[in-house]
Amino acid sequence: MPYPFPAELQQLIQRQLATGNYANEDEVLLEAMNALGEREVRLQQWRAEIQSRIESLDRGEGIELADEQAMRAFAEEIKAEGRRFFDVNRSNS
């Protein structure tokens, strides 16, 4: 179905066509929509995980941090976990 895309979007599509990975605009758009769908699934999973952790805290299952050093160590663990999560998701994309 022909559709007049805004100039910025048309440039993005043309850039992808120029890579030679796509035969036409439809393939570029299909790939983009599939990627958007996968992103939405990951976002919903992330939101569900956050909700689960909030509920865990509401049940009193949280971790009490005794001092600033413990808080810093915990923050480093969280950062490392986040980096691993994004590296895995980036390599799956």
N, C-alpha and C positions, 0 to 999 in steps of 0.2 A: 504494500500500500504506500504510494508516494506521500511524502510528508515534507513540507518545507522546514527544515531544521534551522534553528538560530545559527548565526555565523560561527560562534564559538564552538558549538557542538559539531557543526559540519567540519570545522578544522580538526577537531579531535578524531572524528571518524576518518577523515582523509589521512591523518597521520598514521592511524592503525592500518588502513588499506595499503599505505606506502611500505609497511613492513613486509608485505607479501604473505602474511599469515592468514589473510582473509580474502575471499574472492569478491565480496560485495558488501554493501552497507548492511544488508540483512544479517550476514554472519557476524559483523562487528556488534550490532545491536543485540543479537541473540547471546553472544558471549558476555556482553555487558550485563544483560538482564539475569543471566545465570549467575554471574559473580555477585550481583546485588542480592539475589535470592539466597545464596550461600552466606553472604554477610549477615543477612537478616536472621538466618537460622543461628549463626554464632552469637549474634546479639541477644536473641531470645534465650539461648543457653546461658549466657553470661548473666542476664537479668534473673533467671531462675536460680542460678548459683548464689547471687547476691541475696535474693529473697530467702533462700535456705539458710544462709549465714546470719541474716538478721533474725530469723526465727530462732536459730541456735542461741544467739545472744539474749533474746527475750526469755529463753528458758534458763538463762544463767550459765551457759556453757562456754562463756568467753574466757580469754586468757588475761589474767591480771599481771600487769607489768610493774615490777617493784621500784624501778628507778629509771633515770634517763638512759643509762647504758643498756638496760634491758630493752627499752623502747627503741633505741637505735639499732640494736641487733635484730629485733623483730622487723623493723622497717627494711633492713637490708635483705632479710629473708623474703619479705613480700616483693621487693623490687626484683630479686632474682627469679622468683616464681612468675612474676609478670613477664619478664624477659623471655623465660622458657616458653610460656604460653604463646607469646607473639611470634617467637621464632618458629614454633611448630606450625602455627596457623599461616605464617608467611610462606613456609616451605610447602604447605598443602595447597596454596593458591596457584 
